[in-house]
Every structure is written in C-alpha cells, then in structure tokens.
Amino acid sequence: MHDPKPLYIDQLFPVQRLAAYAKGAPVDRLPCVPIVGNTAARILGVKVSALRNNGKILADAHIASYRRFGYDNIRVFTDLYTIAEGMGAKVRVPEDETAFLGEPAIQDVSGIANLKPVDPYSDGVLPHHLEAIERVVQEVGDEVPVTAALTGPFTNASFLIGAVTLSRFVLKDPATVHKLCKLSLESALAYAEAIFAAGGTPSLTDAMSSSTVISPKQFEEFSFPYLKILVDYIHSKSKPVTLHICGKTSPIWDKMADTGADCLSIDNDADLLEAKKKIGHRVRLMGNVHPSAIMLQGSRQDIRREVFKCVLAAHDNPCGFVLASGCSLPTETPLQNIDAMLDAVREIGYPVAVEDLDAQ
C-alpha cells in the first residue's frame, strides 16, 4: 500500500485510522460507518435497479459515495436475497426501490432435493457483485476497507422456503431446517471464498436470527453453529468479522460474541450502554443511530444529538467502538444528513472529551 494523502478534511484515511485505533495509537476521530446501501444510487444519479446487475455501476456508486462522505468502510450491498436468488428464489426488482423476495426457491420439503449451493461466478447477480468488489478494491482499496454483505444461513434458509414455513419447521421439523441451513452455509462459504478472491472481506448479516423473530434457544440451535463456521472461515484468512443481526438482540449478545465475531453491529432497537456493560469486554461494538427516525427524518441537530448520545454511551468500550447507523440507511436518506453524522464525529474528535458531550 502506498502512503496516500487524504482527500478529505480528515487527517487519516480509513485504513490508517482503523489500524492505529486497533493498536491504541493516536487517531483524529472515532471510526464512523453510516451503512450506505442503495443510497449510493443517489450519489451517482441512477435508479436503484441499475445497481443490482451491473458490476461497474454498483462499484462506481459505492466509490462515489465513499469519496463524497469519507466514511470508514465500503460495504458492497444491494439486498439480502442475492444468494437465495442464485439458488432459485424469485426476486422482484422495482425500478427505483430496494429489491424484495417474490417467491421462495421451493414450495415444500420435496423441493429440497433439487436445491444446489450457488456458483458465485455464474448464478444470479453474484458475478456482478464480485465484479463490483474487485473494481472498488482496485480503485480505493488502499484507502478504505472493502466489505461485502454475506447473508447468514438461517436467514437465507427463510428465503429458500418462505419465512412462515421455516418458522413452522423450526417447531415441527428441525431436521429440515438444518438441511436448508447446511445448503445455505455451503453457498455462503462459496460466496465468501469468491469475495476474498475479489479482494474484499465478507460482512455477516442475519436478519431472521433476531430475537424479535426466533427465541434465543432457537438461535443457538439453528443459527449459531453456521455463523460460527463462517466466522472461523473468515478468520482463517486473517480477516476480522463484523456480525449484524437486526432488531432485538440483547438475549443473544453472549452467543453472538461466542461466534468469535470481532465486532457486533447493534441495531437501534438495542441499548448501546447495556451492550457495553454486558459484552464490551469481549467484542468491539458498532452502532446505533436510528436509520429511519433520525438519519432519514431527523434534522442536522437531531443527528448531532444522537451521535453525541451514542459516543457518550460507548466511546470507552473496552474492545473499541465504531459510530454507525443501527442498520442500512433508507435509500432516500438526505445526503446532508450523512454529512451531519460524519461532521458530528469529526467535531467530537479523539480522545473523547466526556465533559463536552455531557454539556450538549
């Protein structure tokens, strides 16, 4: 890596900041990651649907977004359905909104025999996403970490047979759930390997594993073992792992940490201070400004206040802290609101002067 001169008002590039922060060396500010997904289309001035199946446009959008804001991680992402689609699920792609699941890959148990793990180089839109990762890494990979969203096996299983059906099988037919999770794990491992080959790092996201959806005991049985295998695989490549699970997660924080993940991305439904007290000595925490109520709908002052609140709660987390949105930003998040988040973190600086935060 060359020693680039920062293009932004920051003193350091993200890779420099994160490396120094991990060592306890001086940094200019806390790492900050507004989780930009399809909002990147707005930076480039294209429709959301243009990102999903065009590697160059997807890459250009994320590069442009990173250069516009200067945040600390690029996450190549459009939606959670890319692996399931490669396995046969039908995905609906509105012209200018995030894609959604149209039909699961199979309708009943008999269809499992026909399911095969994905080939990331040929199935669905995965080849386009790999192209995007490679392009982003080539363009700015020496400045900023480049990650790619990897859907967790339990969540992917719900896209294969439908969430309602999977929920029924969790209670009535656990063996079938494990079959679907194992197939999804094989696909996730194949895609993770391809992400590494493209120069990126997988970032795990597992919405259906939330305690809002399944019980902690069900998480331990149907989700945890597969997440652990993925974390171990990513660690085998000497890369750190971030794990995000949407919604309520406090009942499973310990198990999430047991996966070996280096950083837990905490949804806005959870309490950062509580998370710090319970698991902050085990993992880095990331979060958790509300993506809708604050980032989408809030004023600049609302955002500044929430950033200060999150930093006050978790800046001294023993394993470190990344200020972030609680989940992916809505597509229509005003660009000036993303600026406001970064500006607030820059205003705070590092080390954090708690008395200044308390006075706000």
Secondary structure, DSSP 4 states (H G I P E B T S, - for coil): ---PPPSSSSSS-HHHHHHHHHHT---SS--EE---STTHHHHHT--THHHHT-HHHHHHHHHHHHHHH--S-EEE-S-TTHHHHHTT-EEE--SSS--EEEE-S-SSGGGGGG-----TTTSTTHHHHHHHHHHHHHHHTTTS-EEEEEE-HHHHHHHHH-HHHHHHHHHH-HHHHHHHHHHHHHHHHHHHHHHHHTT-EEEEE-GGGSTTTS-HHHHHHHTHHHHHHHHHHHHHTT---EEEE-S--GGGHHHHHHTT-SEEEE-TTS-HHHHHHHHTTTSEEEEEE-IIIIIIT--HHHHHHHHHHHHHHHTT-TT-EEEEESSPPPTT--HHHHHHHHHHHHHH-SS--HHHHHT-
